[in-house]
Amino acid sequence: MDRTTDTALGRPGAKPDGTPHRVLVGIGSAHLLKQVSDHLATAGFQTTATTADGRETVITYKKLDGTVDLVILDAALPGQDGCTTLAALRAHDPDVRAILVSDTDDQETAFKATALGAKDYLTTPLTPHDFITRLADALN
């Protein structure tokens, strides 16, 4: 069976109880935000909020108070970059699950992100199958 459909209700965005995984998306690029949002919706994830600034992402995460299953961060977020945002999120919640996405394949940023606890570092273009599979891996 295809890994992206091997979940409850045949939807990779669903938890075992059938409710959708809740995702906070912090992406500054309108094009990247649309691509990520489309992939999330198709797979059955629930986007709880979107932010376009690193500091706003941290504030929003704190307001959502433990209801977020995964955070997707743009490595080049305005205000503070994705790695700085991830560090702030981890200071608040050491168990936060986050993935960084980038328009560039910057190995230094990828290394820094994983050292800070990112579950993955993805570069665009994001193919739906690969993107969703990597999200499912991050949630397991």
N, C-alpha and C positions, 0 to 999 in steps of 0.2 A: 504494500500500500504506500502511496506517496506520503512522505513525511508531513507535508503541510496539511494533509487532510486527516491524519491519524490522531484526532482529538475529539472531544465531546461534540456531538451534533455535526461532526464533519467540518467544523469551523476551527481553524487554527487559533483564532482569537478568543475561543471559549475556554473557560476553566472547566474542570471535571464536572462541576455542578450545572454547567450549561450557561452560566452568566459570563458576560464578556470580560476579558482582561481590560483594565482601565489604564490608559496611557496618557502621560503628559508629554506634549511635544513642544520643545523649545528650539525653534528654527527661525533664523532671520531672513532667509531667502524665500521669496514668494514662490518661485519655481520649485524649489526643493520641498517646501511645505506642502504644495499641492500634490507632488509625487508621493510623499510619505503619507499624507492624509488619504489619498485614493487607495493606496495599498492596504492601509489599516482598515478602511471601511470595507473593502472587498473581502478581507479575511475575517471580518466580524469582531475586530477590536473596537473598544469604545474610547474615543478621544475625549478625555475629561476636560482638557483645556489646551490651548495653544498660546505660546508666548513668543515674542520676537526679540527678547533681550535676556541676557544671562541673569541679571539681578532680578528681573521680573519672574523668571523661571523659579528661582529659589523661593521668592515670596509666595508664589502660587503653590509650589510643592508643600510649603509649610501650612498654608491655608487648607489644602486638601487633606491634611492630617492623617496620613497612613492609608489613604484609600487608593493610592496609585500603585499599580503593579510594575510598571516600567516607565522610564523616562528616556525619550529620544532627544539627543542634543546635537545641534549643529556645532561642529568644531570651531566655526568662525562666527559664533554668536556676537552680536553687538553688545556693548555695555561691559561684558566680561566674556571671554572666550569659553568654549565648551569645557576645557579642562579645569579652568578656574571655577566654573559653575558646578562641575562634578565634585570638586574638592569641597565647595560650600555645602552641597547637598549631603555628602558623606559626613561632614562635620555635624550636620543636623540629624542624619539617619545613616548610621554605618552599614545598614542592610539594603540601602537603595540599589535597585537594579537599573543600570543605565547603559545605553548604546550611543556612541558618537557616530555621526555621519559627516562626510566632507565631500566637497567638490574636487579636492586634490588628494593624491596619494602621498601624504606627508608621513614618512616613517617615524620621524621624531615625535610628532603629535600622537601617532598611533601608540608608540611605546609609552609615552607619558600617560595617555588615557588608560591604557591597561594597567599601568603601575598604580594609578589612582583608583582602580577597581572597576573600570568599564568592562562590561561583559563582552563587548565587541567594538570594532571600529570598521565602519563600512564606507566605501567610496562610491560615488555616483559614476555612471548611471546605476540605479537600483532596479534590478530585475525583480518582478513580483515574487517569483518562487524563491530566489535566494534571500531576499529581504525578509519574507515571512518565515522561512526556515531558520534564519539567524535569530529572529525575534523569539521564536519558539524555543530555540536552544538557550537563549538568555533567561527565559522564564522557568526553565527546568533546572 
